[in-house]
Structures are given as C-alpha cells and as structure tokens.
Amino acid sequence: MSGWRLIVDRGSYADFSVSVSPAVEKAVVLGEAPPTVFLNVFDSDSITIGVNEDPEQVLDLDFCRTNGIDFRRRVNGGGPIYAGAGSAFLIYFLPVSHPEVSATTEEAFRKILSAVADVFRDRYGFPAEYRPLNDIQVEGRKLVPTSLKIEDGAMTLRIVVNVKPIDTELAGKAMPMPPEKVRDKALKTLESRFTWLEREAGREIDEAELTAFAIASTERAFGESGLERGTLGAVERRYADAFRAELDTEAWLFGKSERIRFADTLRPGDMLGRGREKAMGGMIRATLLVRDGIVLRAIVNGDWHPRPLESVDWLERALAGVTARADSLRPTVEAFLARDDVEFAGIAAGDLMTAFEAALADCKPWKGVP
C-alpha cells in the first residue's frame, strides 16, 4: 500500500464528516489503507462545526431546525462551515512520515494552501493567495475554508472548495457571526467575505475538472503524481458505520456545551462568566464556573486548530482549582503554552487571557432554573 490512492465520491458534507472522513483517517493511521486523497462532491447543503465548538454558541439552532438545515459536530478543528450542493471536499489523509508532509499545524497550512492557491491561479487565472493561518482568498474574499488535524502519525487536512454560490442570507442566519470575527477584515458581511470557484473562474466547473484540480494540487503540494483510483475498503466501511453511530448523536453534538459539561456541577450561588477574543489563529470562547473564588470548571471553545486535539482538555483541567483572578490564571496559561507537546497555532497567552479576563468580569451568580 505504498502508492497514493484517489477516491472520488458524492455525499452529504455533514454526514461524510462524522462517518467516512474519520473512518479513512483511522484506516490510514493503522496502516490499513494507503495515503489517500479524497474528493467528495456534496449532494445537499449542510453545516459542520469544529470539534472544539458548542452549537449553542455558534449556530442559531432554532433557525437551522425550522429551515431543515442539517448540521453536525466534526472531529476536526476550525469553525462552522456551510457547504452547498455542488461544492466539494478535497481531503488529504497522509502519514507524517512522508518527507513532504509537515508535522506542525502552522507549517502544514502554509505549505499546502500556498500550493493549492498556486494551482487556482495557474488553472483559472484569478489572483488566489494563501492567507494565514488557514484560508485561501481572492482579493479579500474567502474561497476555501479548511480544518487540520495532526495526530497519531497522520495528517488530515480538509479543504472545502466552494464551487457553487450558497445562499449567504440563509447561511448568515444559521451561523451568526460575532463582531470580533470580522474586526480585522476589510469586508464585514458574509456575502462580501465569501466567493466561489465558478464565479472567479468565469465558467462552470464539473466533477472531471474538480478531479483534475485535486490531482494537480497533490502534485504541486507533495510532488506525488500517478494517483491510483480506488474505493473505500470493507474495513473503512465498517469504521464509517461505527463512527456514524457514535458521532451522529446529541451527546456528541453538545459535548462542549454548558448543558453537558456543567449539568451535574452547578448549584445556586455559583458564579458563571463568559468571554471571547479573536486571535490570529481563530476565535476563543471561555466560560468559567467559579465557586468560593476558585475556578471549579472551565470550558475553552473556539475555531482554532490545537495539536493535539485533547490539549484543550488539558488546559481546561489545568485551570480547575486556580484562584479566579487574572494574576493567578496567567502563569497557568503561560506554562501550558510553553509545553513541548502543545501547539495552539496563532494563539498567544495574551489572547487566551483576554478571553479569561472578560469571563471574570462577566461573572454573575447562577440562580438555577426558576
């Protein structure tokens, strides 16, 4: 299984994210599947949120349900992404042992997305460019949202290629954008901030063209050509069924929400505070549960790309038991980010502290359900 495999398929973005995507990733990690380039063309509109997000914070759930918008929480980082029918996923499931696969988040984004931007420019003639940390844009308009996971000796980079236009008014209502998110952007509205491939290319883009684009991007980014066309193996299909059963559930969807994290902990008299900050690496959302002047529990959510994913849990556990003051929290945060086994690309201690200080200032007594 030394050759690279190319799979081209169709399916729902949301369902694919909680079934096939983690299944292929697991098979590659375990050596049961070769390095895989997967092109999945979406057959319906749907949304996913990042593994480190609470749907109650980043989606208008009533609006989504009323309008029949499918949504899931994926197992990768990043923020909420609305993907429309006719657009596509280009996903790389690759071992980090390959000499052209980066082992750090920041370097992987820079190397691969710069190469993909080059292919956009060469094939379609518009000025695509890499924008740190994890975007490809055209004159300030986002063309490609991405998410990245590097764990267990494998890299999974998920690139959503917006091929077709989406209903930006609908998407904007489903995914309300906090003002901090566009604070550093010249273009402020969802409609002005996003674009799509057919618009920039000035022509229709079909599946054959997307396949050629995937092949060209792979060669440019990794020097790999001659991909072997393949399909999912039996073990991957079994993994997909198992992941769907686990991840297409309310327990998983709300796994980073206050309703689950604090359900058996809150009592009258506890203090709750919430704060947020937009860093270069993404949005940070902090929730602190304080009892008797001590941080009892913390939830740290956001759309950045931690490595490893479980490092966010490590930070939350490190904050528990610390005096609920900024001068006490800061040493804990700084020591955590200094760890050799943690990478919060684009997130500095000051960014986290701004969110925590806002949460401390927001602390109010929790009085329970009336």
N, C-alpha and C positions, 0 to 999 in steps of 0.2 A: 504494500500500500504506500509506496514511496512517491507515486505520481499524484498531482493535484487533481481533484475532482470538481467538475462544474455541474451543478444541478439547476435546472430551470423549471419553475412550477408556478401555479396560481393558487391563491387562497386569501383569507382574511388576515390583515395585518395584526389585529388584536389576538386572534386565535393562534396564528403562527408564532407569536411572541411567547405564548405560555405552553407551547407544545413542541412543534418541530424545532424551533430555534434552540431551546435548552437541550433537546434530545441530540441534535447533531453536535452541539458543544460537548456534551458528556461523552459521546462516542469518540470524538477526536481526542479528548483528554485521556481516555482509557486506551487509546491506540486501536480501537475497534473500527475506525473509519479514517480515511486518508485526509490530508489537508483539503478543506472544502471551500469552494466559492459558490454561494447560493444566491440565485436571482429569483425572487418571488414577486410576481405581479399581482397586485391587490384586486380582488373581485368585488369589494364593497368598501364603504367608508367606515373607519373606526379610529379609536384613540387608545394609546397606551400611556401610562405614567411610569416614572422611574421607580426602581426598587426601593429607593430611599425617599419616597413621597407618600403623602396621605391624600387620598382622593377628595376628602372633605376640605382640604386646603387649596387644591389646585384645579378642581373641576366644580362646575355647577351641576351637582348630581341630579337635582330635580329637572333641570333643563335637559340633560342628557337622556334621562328616562322618559320624559314626556315626548321627546323628539326621536326616540328609538335609536340613539347613538350608542353603539357598542363600545365598551371600554374595559381595559384590563390593566393590572399592575405587572410589569415585566420583571425579569430577573437581572436586568442591566441598569446602569446608572442613567443620568440625564433627566430631562424634564418631560412634560406632557407633549405628545406629538400626535397631531391629527393627520392621518394618511388617507387619501382619497382613492376611489376606484380608478384603475388605470395607471396609478403610480406604482413604484416598485421598491423592494428591498434589495440592496447589494450587501451581502454579509460575508465576512471573512472569518472562518474558523481555522486557526492556524497554530501550530506549535511554536513556542518562542525559541525553540532550538534552531529554527531556520535562521540563517545568517542575516536575512533582510527583515526579520520580524523584530520590532523594538520591544524591550522588556519593561519600559516605563510608559505611563499614560501620555505625558506631555510629548515625548519623542514620537510615539506611535501616531498620535493625531497629526503632528506636524509633517511627518514623512509621508504618510498615506494620503492625507487630504490634500497636501500640496501636489502630489502626483495625480490624484483624481481631478483636481482643478485644471492641471495641465491638459488632461485628456478632454475635458469640456471645451477648453479654448481651442485645441487643435482640431477637434472633430466638428465643432459647431460655430466657432468663430466669434463667440461673445467673451467679454472680459471676466471670466470666473477667477476668483482668488481665494486662497485659504485665509480665514480669519481666526486667529487664536481665541479660544482654546480649541473649539471643535466644530466650526462652521465652514461651509463654502458659500460665498456670497457673490452677487453680481451687482456692482455699484451700490452696495449697502443693503441689498435685498437678499434674504436668506434663500438659498436654493436647496441646500442639503442639511437636514438635521441628522445628528449622529449620536451613538452611545457606544461605550467601550468597556470591556471587562478583560482584565489580565489576571488569571488565577490558575493554579494547578498546572503550570507549564503550558498554558494555551492562551491565545488572544482571540477574543470575539469582538470584531468591530462591525457594528450595524449601521449602514448608511441608507437613509430613506431618500430616494430620488423622487422629488416632486415632479412628475412628468406632466400631469394634468392640473388645471386650476381646481382649487377647492372653494367651497362656499365660506369665504372669510368671515362673513357676518355670523353664520352658524357656528363656525369654529371659535370665533371670539367670544361668543356667549357660552359655549361649552367649556372653554378654557380661559376664564377671566385673567387678564394679565395685570399683576401688581405693578404700581408705578415704578418701583425700584428696578424692574426688569428692563425698562427702556430708558433709564436715567442717562446712560452713556451712549444711546443710539440717536443718530440724526433723524431716522424715520421712527415715528412713535406708534403708529397704528398697525394692527395685524395686517390689514390689506396692503399698506405701503411697505411693510417689512419683509414680505414673502413674495417669491416669484416661482415660476415653474419652467421646466425644460423646454416644452413646446413653444412657450412664449419667447424665450431667449433665442432658441434655435430658429424660430420662424417657420417651423414645419412640423408635421405630425411625426411622432416617434412610436414605432411599433415594437413588438416583442423581439423581433430579429435584430433591430437596431440596438435595443437595450442589451441584448446578449453580446453583440459586438462591442458595445461600450464596456461591459463587465470584463470581457477578455482583454481589451486594450488597457483598462485601468489596472488589472492584475499584472500585466507585463511591465507597465510603467512603474508601479509601486514596488514590485518584488522581483522583477526580472524573470518571472515564470511565464512561459508560453506553452502551447500544446496541451491545454487543459483537456482532461478526459471527461466526456459527457457521461453522467451517471444518474442514479436514482437513490432514494432512501433505501437503506438495507433493513432487513427484518428486525434487527436489534434496535435500530433507530425508531422504527415504527412503534415498537413496544415501549421504548422510553417516552415517546411522544404521548402515548395514551396515559402513561403513568403521570407525566408532568401535567397534563391537562386536568386529570382528576385532582391533583394537589393544588394547582395554581388558579384554576377557574372556580374559586370559592370565595365566599365572603371573608373567611378567616384570613386568607392570604391578601385579598384586596385591601383590607383595612388593618393590615399587620403593623403599620407605622402610625396608626391613628390614636388619639387620646382615648377613644371609646374602648379600645382593646388594651393599650398599654397601662392606662390608669384605672381600669374598670374595678379592680379589686383592691385599690390602694387609697383612693380619695375618701376623705371624711370631712365633715363640717369643720371649718376653721383653718383648713389647709389653704395655702396661697398658690395661685396659678398666674404665671406670666408668660407672655408670648412676644417674640421679637423676630425681626428678619433683616437681612442685609444682602445686597447684591455685590458679589466679588467677581473678579475676572473669571474665575472658574465656574461661577454659577450662583444661583440663589440659595441662601442659607435661611432656614426657618428653625428657630429654637423655642422650645416650650420647657419651662421649669416648674416643677412641683416642689414647693418649699413648705417644710414643717419645722416649727420652732427654730427658724433662722438657718436651717440646713437644707441643701438640695437633696430631696428624698429620691426623686426620679427626674430624668431629663430625656427629652425626645429631640434629636437633632435630625431634621429633614432637609432636603434640598435636591437640586438638579445637577450637582457637580458629579465628578467621576472618581470616587475613592478607590484606592487599591491597597489591600484587598477590600471587597465589599463589607466584610464583617468588621473592618476597622471603625466604622461608625458606631457599632455596638460597643466597641472597646472605649471609645470616647464617652459615650453615654454612661457606661459603668464607672469610668474614672471620675465623672462629675458627681456621682452619687456620694453623699457624705461630706461634701465640701461646703464650707460656710458660704451662704448666699450673698456674697459681696464680690464686686469686680476684682478687688485686690487679692482675693482668695482664689477665684476661678482662673485668673490669668496664668499663674505658674503651672496649673494643671494642664491648661490648653497648650502652653508653650512646650512643656515637657512631652506632651503627646505628639505634637507635630514634629518634634526633633527625633522621634523614633526611626530607626533604620528600616523597620518593616512596615512603614506607613507612607503613603503618598496621597495627599489631597492636592492634586494639580490645580494651580490657580487660586488656592485658598490659603490665606495667611492667618497667623494668630490674631492680628488686628481685625480681620473680617469676622472671625468667629466671636471675638469679644464684643464687637459692635452689636451683633445679634443677641448675645447673652446680656449685655448691659441694657438693651431695650426690653428684654424679657424681665429683668429685675425691676426696671422702672414701671413696668406694666402690672406687676404682681398685685392681685386683688384676692380677697377672701373667697374661697369656694363654699357656697352655702348649700350645695346639693340640689337635687331636683325638688321643686316646691311640692 
